[in-house]
Amino acid sequence: MEDNVKRINELATKAKGEGLSDEEKAEQAQLRRAYIDAVKSSLTPHLERIRFVDDKGNVTKPGE
C-alpha cells in the first residue's frame, strides 16, 4: 500500500505541473480506487463493533 500511495502522490504532483497522459490518468484512477477500497475494508470491522449505551444501560448498534 505504501508504494501505491507514493505513486498516487507522484501522479498528483505531475498532474499539477505538466499534466498527465491518458494512461497515467487511468493508472491514477485505478490506484485511488484501490486505496479507497483498502481504507473502507479496514474501517468497516471497527465500525461494526461500535455500540451505544443509553442512560438506562441499554446497548444498541448504530441504526437500530
PyMOL Python script that loads the backbone (N, CA, C, O; Angstrom):
from pymol import cmd

cmd.read_pdbstr("""\
ATOM      1  N   MET A   1       0.833  -1.189   0.000  1.00  0.00           N
ATOM      2  CA  MET A   1       0.000   0.000   0.000  1.00  0.00           C
ATOM      3  C   MET A   1       0.876   1.252   0.000  1.00  0.00           C
ATOM      4  O   MET A   1       0.530   2.250  -0.632  1.00  0.00           O
ATOM      5  N   GLU A   2       1.993   1.205   0.695  1.00  0.00           N
ATOM      6  CA  GLU A   2       2.885   2.368   0.731  1.00  0.00           C
ATOM      7  C   GLU A   2       3.350   2.771  -0.658  1.00  0.00           C
ATOM      8  O   GLU A   2       3.424   3.956  -0.982  1.00  0.00           O
ATOM      9  N   ASP A   3       3.664   1.767  -1.479  1.00  0.00           N
ATOM     10  CA  ASP A   3       4.103   2.056  -2.842  1.00  0.00           C
ATOM     11  C   ASP A   3       2.981   2.705  -3.652  1.00  0.00           C
ATOM     12  O   ASP A   3       3.226   3.601  -4.459  1.00  0.00           O
ATOM     13  N   ASN A   4       1.755   2.246  -3.428  1.00  0.00           N
ATOM     14  CA  ASN A   4       0.614   2.830  -4.135  1.00  0.00           C
ATOM     15  C   ASN A   4       0.421   4.293  -3.748  1.00  0.00           C
ATOM     16  O   ASN A   4       0.185   5.136  -4.614  1.00  0.00           O
ATOM     17  N   VAL A   5       0.519   4.599  -2.463  1.00  0.00           N
ATOM     18  CA  VAL A   5       0.359   5.975  -2.003  1.00  0.00           C
ATOM     19  C   VAL A   5       1.465   6.850  -2.585  1.00  0.00           C
ATOM     20  O   VAL A   5       1.220   7.981  -3.004  1.00  0.00           O
ATOM     21  N   LYS A   6       2.671   6.318  -2.606  1.00  0.00           N
ATOM     22  CA  LYS A   6       3.794   7.069  -3.177  1.00  0.00           C
ATOM     23  C   LYS A   6       3.525   7.381  -4.651  1.00  0.00           C
ATOM     24  O   LYS A   6       3.754   8.501  -5.107  1.00  0.00           O
ATOM     25  N   ARG A   7       3.041   6.390  -5.384  1.00  0.00           N
ATOM     26  CA  ARG A   7       2.764   6.589  -6.814  1.00  0.00           C
ATOM     27  C   ARG A   7       1.595   7.556  -7.011  1.00  0.00           C
ATOM     28  O   ARG A   7       1.627   8.385  -7.921  1.00  0.00           O
ATOM     29  N   ILE A   8       0.579   7.460  -6.180  1.00  0.00           N
ATOM     30  CA  ILE A   8      -0.557   8.398  -6.252  1.00  0.00           C
ATOM     31  C   ILE A   8      -0.042   9.823  -6.077  1.00  0.00           C
ATOM     32  O   ILE A   8      -0.439  10.723  -6.818  1.00  0.00           O
ATOM     33  N   ASN A   9       0.828  10.030  -5.115  1.00  0.00           N
ATOM     34  CA  ASN A   9       1.381  11.356  -4.859  1.00  0.00           C
ATOM     35  C   ASN A   9       2.259  11.839  -6.016  1.00  0.00           C
ATOM     36  O   ASN A   9       2.234  13.019  -6.367  1.00  0.00           O
ATOM     37  N   GLU A  10       3.030  10.929  -6.604  1.00  0.00           N
ATOM     38  CA  GLU A  10       3.844  11.292  -7.765  1.00  0.00           C
ATOM     39  C   GLU A  10       2.958  11.759  -8.920  1.00  0.00           C
ATOM     40  O   GLU A  10       3.238  12.772  -9.560  1.00  0.00           O
ATOM     41  N   LEU A  11       1.901  11.017  -9.174  1.00  0.00           N
ATOM     42  CA  LEU A  11       0.995  11.376 -10.265  1.00  0.00           C
ATOM     43  C   LEU A  11       0.268  12.683  -9.975  1.00  0.00           C
ATOM     44  O   LEU A  11       0.038  13.475 -10.889  1.00  0.00           O
ATOM     45  N   ALA A  12      -0.095  12.920  -8.726  1.00  0.00           N
ATOM     46  CA  ALA A  12      -0.767  14.170  -8.364  1.00  0.00           C
ATOM     47  C   ALA A  12       0.159  15.359  -8.592  1.00  0.00           C
ATOM     48  O   ALA A  12      -0.262  16.397  -9.103  1.00  0.00           O
ATOM     49  N   THR A  13       1.417  15.200  -8.209  1.00  0.00           N
ATOM     50  CA  THR A  13       2.397  16.267  -8.419  1.00  0.00           C
ATOM     51  C   THR A  13       2.597  16.534  -9.904  1.00  0.00           C
ATOM     52  O   THR A  13       2.652  17.687 -10.334  1.00  0.00           O
ATOM     53  N   LYS A  14       2.703  15.479 -10.673  1.00  0.00           N
ATOM     54  CA  LYS A  14       2.887  15.625 -12.115  1.00  0.00           C
ATOM     55  C   LYS A  14       1.650  16.263 -12.752  1.00  0.00           C
ATOM     56  O   LYS A  14       1.777  17.078 -13.665  1.00  0.00           O
ATOM     57  N   ALA A  15       0.470  15.903 -12.284  1.00  0.00           N
ATOM     58  CA  ALA A  15      -0.770  16.459 -12.825  1.00  0.00           C
ATOM     59  C   ALA A  15      -0.830  17.968 -12.611  1.00  0.00           C
ATOM     60  O   ALA A  15      -1.305  18.706 -13.474  1.00  0.00           O
ATOM     61  N   LYS A  16      -0.348  18.419 -11.456  1.00  0.00           N
ATOM     62  CA  LYS A  16      -0.350  19.852 -11.158  1.00  0.00           C
ATOM     63  C   LYS A  16       0.682  20.596 -12.001  1.00  0.00           C
ATOM     64  O   LYS A  16       0.489  21.764 -12.338  1.00  0.00           O
ATOM     65  N   GLY A  17       1.767  19.924 -12.337  1.00  0.00           N
ATOM     66  CA  GLY A  17       2.844  20.558 -13.080  1.00  0.00           C
ATOM     67  C   GLY A  17       2.627  20.507 -14.577  1.00  0.00           C
ATOM     68  O   GLY A  17       2.185  21.478 -15.191  1.00  0.00           O
ATOM     69  N   GLU A  18       2.938  19.381 -15.143  1.00  0.00           N
ATOM     70  CA  GLU A  18       2.925  19.250 -16.602  1.00  0.00           C
ATOM     71  C   GLU A  18       1.694  18.554 -17.155  1.00  0.00           C
ATOM     72  O   GLU A  18       1.478  18.560 -18.367  1.00  0.00           O
ATOM     73  N   GLY A  19       0.892  17.961 -16.303  1.00  0.00           N
ATOM     74  CA  GLY A  19      -0.288  17.224 -16.764  1.00  0.00           C
ATOM     75  C   GLY A  19       0.020  15.743 -16.932  1.00  0.00           C
ATOM     76  O   GLY A  19       1.175  15.319 -16.911  1.00  0.00           O
ATOM     77  N   LEU A  20      -1.038  14.975 -17.098  1.00  0.00           N
ATOM     78  CA  LEU A  20      -0.913  13.522 -17.211  1.00  0.00           C
ATOM     79  C   LEU A  20      -1.391  13.053 -18.576  1.00  0.00           C
ATOM     80  O   LEU A  20      -2.275  13.650 -19.191  1.00  0.00           O
ATOM     81  N   SER A  21      -0.780  11.967 -19.029  1.00  0.00           N
ATOM     82  CA  SER A  21      -1.263  11.317 -20.250  1.00  0.00           C
ATOM     83  C   SER A  21      -2.530  10.536 -19.904  1.00  0.00           C
ATOM     84  O   SER A  21      -2.857  10.372 -18.729  1.00  0.00           O
ATOM     85  N   ASP A  22      -3.231  10.063 -20.909  1.00  0.00           N
ATOM     86  CA  ASP A  22      -4.447   9.286 -20.678  1.00  0.00           C
ATOM     87  C   ASP A  22      -4.145   8.017 -19.878  1.00  0.00           C
ATOM     88  O   ASP A  22      -4.926   7.620 -19.014  1.00  0.00           O
ATOM     89  N   GLU A  23      -3.002   7.383 -20.173  1.00  0.00           N
ATOM     90  CA  GLU A  23      -2.626   6.170 -19.446  1.00  0.00           C
ATOM     91  C   GLU A  23      -2.348   6.478 -17.975  1.00  0.00           C
ATOM     92  O   GLU A  23      -2.717   5.706 -17.090  1.00  0.00           O
ATOM     93  N   GLU A  24      -1.697   7.605 -17.725  1.00  0.00           N
ATOM     94  CA  GLU A  24      -1.397   7.983 -16.346  1.00  0.00           C
ATOM     95  C   GLU A  24      -2.669   8.353 -15.595  1.00  0.00           C
ATOM     96  O   GLU A  24      -2.792   8.062 -14.405  1.00  0.00           O
ATOM     97  N   LYS A  25      -3.613   8.990 -16.274  1.00  0.00           N
ATOM     98  CA  LYS A  25      -4.898   9.308 -15.636  1.00  0.00           C
ATOM     99  C   LYS A  25      -5.631   8.032 -15.255  1.00  0.00           C
ATOM    100  O   LYS A  25      -6.223   7.950 -14.179  1.00  0.00           O
ATOM    101  N   ALA A  26      -5.594   7.033 -16.137  1.00  0.00           N
ATOM    102  CA  ALA A  26      -6.237   5.753 -15.843  1.00  0.00           C
ATOM    103  C   ALA A  26      -5.544   5.063 -14.671  1.00  0.00           C
ATOM    104  O   ALA A  26      -6.203   4.509 -13.790  1.00  0.00           O
ATOM    105  N   GLU A  27      -4.213   5.099 -14.666  1.00  0.00           N
ATOM    106  CA  GLU A  27      -3.453   4.498 -13.559  1.00  0.00           C
ATOM    107  C   GLU A  27      -3.786   5.199 -12.248  1.00  0.00           C
ATOM    108  O   GLU A  27      -3.978   4.549 -11.220  1.00  0.00           O
ATOM    109  N   GLN A  28      -3.854   6.530 -12.286  1.00  0.00           N
ATOM    110  CA  GLN A  28      -4.165   7.300 -11.092  1.00  0.00           C
ATOM    111  C   GLN A  28      -5.547   6.933 -10.553  1.00  0.00           C
ATOM    112  O   GLN A  28      -5.719   6.756  -9.347  1.00  0.00           O
ATOM    113  N   ALA A  29      -6.520   6.820 -11.438  1.00  0.00           N
ATOM    114  CA  ALA A  29      -7.878   6.464 -11.023  1.00  0.00           C
ATOM    115  C   ALA A  29      -7.902   5.065 -10.411  1.00  0.00           C
ATOM    116  O   ALA A  29      -8.565   4.843  -9.398  1.00  0.00           O
ATOM    117  N   GLN A  30      -7.191   4.134 -11.013  1.00  0.00           N
ATOM    118  CA  GLN A  30      -7.146   2.761 -10.505  1.00  0.00           C
ATOM    119  C   GLN A  30      -6.483   2.718  -9.125  1.00  0.00           C
ATOM    120  O   GLN A  30      -6.976   2.042  -8.221  1.00  0.00           O
ATOM    121  N   LEU A  31      -5.380   3.428  -8.962  1.00  0.00           N
ATOM    122  CA  LEU A  31      -4.678   3.439  -7.674  1.00  0.00           C
ATOM    123  C   LEU A  31      -5.522   4.087  -6.586  1.00  0.00           C
ATOM    124  O   LEU A  31      -5.563   3.611  -5.452  1.00  0.00           O
ATOM    125  N   ARG A  32      -6.193   5.174  -6.940  1.00  0.00           N
ATOM    126  CA  ARG A  32      -7.059   5.839  -5.963  1.00  0.00           C
ATOM    127  C   ARG A  32      -8.198   4.930  -5.535  1.00  0.00           C
ATOM    128  O   ARG A  32      -8.518   4.863  -4.348  1.00  0.00           O
ATOM    129  N   ARG A  33      -8.812   4.232  -6.473  1.00  0.00           N
ATOM    130  CA  ARG A  33      -9.920   3.319  -6.161  1.00  0.00           C
ATOM    131  C   ARG A  33      -9.419   2.203  -5.251  1.00  0.00           C
ATOM    132  O   ARG A  33     -10.091   1.850  -4.281  1.00  0.00           O
ATOM    133  N   ALA A  34      -8.252   1.645  -5.550  1.00  0.00           N
ATOM    134  CA  ALA A  34      -7.690   0.570  -4.723  1.00  0.00           C
ATOM    135  C   ALA A  34      -7.421   1.072  -3.307  1.00  0.00           C
ATOM    136  O   ALA A  34      -7.668   0.356  -2.336  1.00  0.00           O
ATOM    137  N   TYR A  35      -6.916   2.299  -3.186  1.00  0.00           N
ATOM    138  CA  TYR A  35      -6.635   2.873  -1.872  1.00  0.00           C
ATOM    139  C   TYR A  35      -7.928   3.073  -1.084  1.00  0.00           C
ATOM    140  O   TYR A  35      -8.004   2.712   0.090  1.00  0.00           O
ATOM    141  N   ILE A  36      -8.931   3.641  -1.722  1.00  0.00           N
ATOM    142  CA  ILE A  36     -10.217   3.870  -1.049  1.00  0.00           C
ATOM    143  C   ILE A  36     -10.836   2.549  -0.606  1.00  0.00           C
ATOM    144  O   ILE A  36     -11.349   2.449   0.508  1.00  0.00           O
ATOM    145  N   ASP A  37     -10.792   1.539  -1.466  1.00  0.00           N
ATOM    146  CA  ASP A  37     -11.344   0.228  -1.110  1.00  0.00           C
ATOM    147  C   ASP A  37     -10.607  -0.382   0.080  1.00  0.00           C
ATOM    148  O   ASP A  37     -11.227  -0.995   0.948  1.00  0.00           O
ATOM    149  N   ALA A  38      -9.286  -0.214   0.121  1.00  0.00           N
ATOM    150  CA  ALA A  38      -8.497  -0.759   1.231  1.00  0.00           C
ATOM    151  C   ALA A  38      -8.849  -0.056   2.541  1.00  0.00           C
ATOM    152  O   ALA A  38      -8.973  -0.702   3.581  1.00  0.00           O
ATOM    153  N   VAL A  39      -9.009   1.256   2.490  1.00  0.00           N
ATOM    154  CA  VAL A  39      -9.368   2.009   3.702  1.00  0.00           C
ATOM    155  C   VAL A  39     -10.751   1.594   4.184  1.00  0.00           C
ATOM    156  O   VAL A  39     -10.959   1.384   5.379  1.00  0.00           O
ATOM    157  N   LYS A  40     -11.696   1.477   3.257  1.00  0.00           N
ATOM    158  CA  LYS A  40     -13.053   1.061   3.627  1.00  0.00           C
ATOM    159  C   LYS A  40     -13.062  -0.321   4.261  1.00  0.00           C
ATOM    160  O   LYS A  40     -13.726  -0.545   5.273  1.00  0.00           O
ATOM    161  N   SER A  41     -12.321  -1.245   3.662  1.00  0.00           N
ATOM    162  CA  SER A  41     -12.345  -2.617   4.186  1.00  0.00           C
ATOM    163  C   SER A  41     -11.687  -2.716   5.555  1.00  0.00           C
ATOM    164  O   SER A  41     -12.069  -3.566   6.359  1.00  0.00           O
ATOM    165  N   SER A  42     -10.718  -1.873   5.834  1.00  0.00           N
ATOM    166  CA  SER A  42     -10.101  -1.919   7.158  1.00  0.00           C
ATOM    167  C   SER A  42     -10.929  -1.151   8.196  1.00  0.00           C
ATOM    168  O   SER A  42     -10.831  -1.435   9.389  1.00  0.00           O
ATOM    169  N   LEU A  43     -11.725  -0.204   7.766  1.00  0.00           N
ATOM    170  CA  LEU A  43     -12.534   0.594   8.671  1.00  0.00           C
ATOM    171  C   LEU A  43     -13.843  -0.106   9.060  1.00  0.00           C
ATOM    172  O   LEU A  43     -14.317   0.045  10.186  1.00  0.00           O
ATOM    173  N   THR A  44     -14.408  -0.848   8.153  1.00  0.00           N
ATOM    174  CA  THR A  44     -15.704  -1.484   8.374  1.00  0.00           C
ATOM    175  C   THR A  44     -15.753  -2.347   9.629  1.00  0.00           C
ATOM    176  O   THR A  44     -16.698  -2.199  10.405  1.00  0.00           O
ATOM    177  N   PRO A  45     -14.792  -3.240   9.880  1.00  0.00           N
ATOM    178  CA  PRO A  45     -14.854  -4.051  11.111  1.00  0.00           C
ATOM    179  C   PRO A  45     -14.837  -3.211  12.387  1.00  0.00           C
ATOM    180  O   PRO A  45     -15.480  -3.569  13.374  1.00  0.00           O
ATOM    181  N   HIS A  46     -14.114  -2.111  12.370  1.00  0.00           N
ATOM    182  CA  HIS A  46     -14.083  -1.236  13.545  1.00  0.00           C
ATOM    183  C   HIS A  46     -15.453  -0.599  13.769  1.00  0.00           C
ATOM    184  O   HIS A  46     -15.932  -0.528  14.901  1.00  0.00           O
ATOM    185  N   LEU A  47     -16.062  -0.147  12.714  1.00  0.00           N
ATOM    186  CA  LEU A  47     -17.372   0.490  12.846  1.00  0.00           C
ATOM    187  C   LEU A  47     -18.452  -0.498  13.274  1.00  0.00           C
ATOM    188  O   LEU A  47     -19.392  -0.127  13.977  1.00  0.00           O
ATOM    189  N   GLU A  48     -18.319  -1.745  12.855  1.00  0.00           N
ATOM    190  CA  GLU A  48     -19.315  -2.756  13.218  1.00  0.00           C
ATOM    191  C   GLU A  48     -19.271  -3.105  14.706  1.00  0.00           C
ATOM    192  O   GLU A  48     -20.237  -3.647  15.244  1.00  0.00           O
ATOM    193  N   ARG A  49     -18.166  -2.801  15.367  1.00  0.00           N
ATOM    194  CA  ARG A  49     -18.049  -3.096  16.803  1.00  0.00           C
ATOM    195  C   ARG A  49     -18.565  -1.961  17.682  1.00  0.00           C
ATOM    196  O   ARG A  49     -18.608  -2.103  18.904  1.00  0.00           O
ATOM    197  N   ILE A  50     -18.948  -0.863  17.096  1.00  0.00           N
ATOM    198  CA  ILE A  50     -19.439   0.278  17.882  1.00  0.00           C
ATOM    199  C   ILE A  50     -20.803  -0.056  18.476  1.00  0.00           C
ATOM    200  O   ILE A  50     -21.677  -0.603  17.803  1.00  0.00           O
ATOM    201  N   ARG A  51     -20.962   0.281  19.735  1.00  0.00           N
ATOM    202  CA  ARG A  51     -22.237   0.094  20.422  1.00  0.00           C
ATOM    203  C   ARG A  51     -22.536   1.365  21.205  1.00  0.00           C
ATOM    204  O   ARG A  51     -21.627   2.009  21.729  1.00  0.00           O
ATOM    205  N   PHE A  52     -23.810   1.719  21.281  1.00  0.00           N
ATOM    206  CA  PHE A  52     -24.248   2.874  22.056  1.00  0.00           C
ATOM    207  C   PHE A  52     -24.913   2.385  23.333  1.00  0.00           C
ATOM    208  O   PHE A  52     -25.658   1.405  23.324  1.00  0.00           O
ATOM    209  N   VAL A  53     -24.638   3.075  24.426  1.00  0.00           N
ATOM    210  CA  VAL A  53     -25.260   2.754  25.705  1.00  0.00           C
ATOM    211  C   VAL A  53     -26.029   3.997  26.146  1.00  0.00           C
ATOM    212  O   VAL A  53     -25.455   5.076  26.296  1.00  0.00           O
ATOM    213  N   ASP A  54     -27.341   3.829  26.352  1.00  0.00           N
ATOM    214  CA  ASP A  54     -28.146   4.984  26.781  1.00  0.00           C
ATOM    215  C   ASP A  54     -28.085   5.130  28.305  1.00  0.00           C
ATOM    216  O   ASP A  54     -27.395   4.374  28.989  1.00  0.00           O
ATOM    217  N   ASP A  55     -28.816   6.112  28.815  1.00  0.00           N
ATOM    218  CA  ASP A  55     -28.799   6.402  30.260  1.00  0.00           C
ATOM    219  C   ASP A  55     -29.293   5.234  31.100  1.00  0.00           C
ATOM    220  O   ASP A  55     -28.921   5.113  32.268  1.00  0.00           O
ATOM    221  N   LYS A  56     -30.122   4.376  30.526  1.00  0.00           N
ATOM    222  CA  LYS A  56     -30.662   3.230  31.262  1.00  0.00           C
ATOM    223  C   LYS A  56     -29.780   1.990  31.146  1.00  0.00           C
ATOM    224  O   LYS A  56     -30.083   0.954  31.737  1.00  0.00           O
ATOM    225  N   GLY A  57     -28.687   2.091  30.385  1.00  0.00           N
ATOM    226  CA  GLY A  57     -27.784   0.956  30.231  1.00  0.00           C
ATOM    227  C   GLY A  57     -28.122   0.058  29.058  1.00  0.00           C
ATOM    228  O   GLY A  57     -27.505  -0.994  28.893  1.00  0.00           O
ATOM    229  N   ASN A  58     -29.082   0.446  28.245  1.00  0.00           N
ATOM    230  CA  ASN A  58     -29.426  -0.345  27.064  1.00  0.00           C
ATOM    231  C   ASN A  58     -28.341  -0.179  25.996  1.00  0.00           C
ATOM    232  O   ASN A  58     -27.890   0.930  25.710  1.00  0.00           O
ATOM    233  N   VAL A  59     -27.944  -1.298  25.425  1.00  0.00           N
ATOM    234  CA  VAL A  59     -26.892  -1.303  24.407  1.00  0.00           C
ATOM    235  C   VAL A  59     -27.532  -1.530  23.038  1.00  0.00           C
ATOM    236  O   VAL A  59     -28.302  -2.472  22.845  1.00  0.00           O
ATOM    237  N   THR A  60     -27.199  -0.649  22.095  1.00  0.00           N
ATOM    238  CA  THR A  60     -27.714  -0.788  20.723  1.00  0.00           C
ATOM    239  C   THR A  60     -26.581  -0.576  19.732  1.00  0.00           C
ATOM    240  O   THR A  60     -25.574   0.067  20.027  1.00  0.00           O
ATOM    241  N   LYS A  61     -26.782  -1.141  18.542  1.00  0.00           N
ATOM    242  CA  LYS A  61     -25.869  -0.926  17.429  1.00  0.00           C
ATOM    243  C   LYS A  61     -26.327   0.308  16.670  1.00  0.00           C
ATOM    244  O   LYS A  61     -27.504   0.664  16.736  1.00  0.00           O
ATOM    245  N   PRO A  62     -25.437   0.963  15.958  1.00  0.00           N
ATOM    246  CA  PRO A  62     -25.881   2.085  15.129  1.00  0.00           C
ATOM    247  C   PRO A  62     -26.948   1.629  14.129  1.00  0.00           C
ATOM    248  O   PRO A  62     -26.833   0.555  13.539  1.00  0.00           O
ATOM    249  N   GLY A  63     -27.966   2.436  13.946  1.00  0.00           N
ATOM    250  CA  GLY A  63     -29.025   2.107  13.004  1.00  0.00           C
ATOM    251  C   GLY A  63     -30.174   1.327  13.604  1.00  0.00           C
ATOM    252  O   GLY A  63     -31.171   1.082  12.925  1.00  0.00           O
ATOM    253  N   GLU A  64     -30.057   0.932  14.860  1.00  0.00           N
ATOM    254  CA  GLU A  64     -31.161   0.186  15.493  1.00  0.00           C
ATOM    255  C   GLU A  64     -32.125   1.122  16.164  1.00  0.00           C
ATOM    256  O   GLU A  64     -33.114   0.677  16.747  1.00  0.00           O
TER     257      GLU A  64
END
""", "prot")
cmd.dss("prot")
cmd.show_as("cartoon", "prot")
cmd.util.cbc("prot")
cmd.orient("prot")
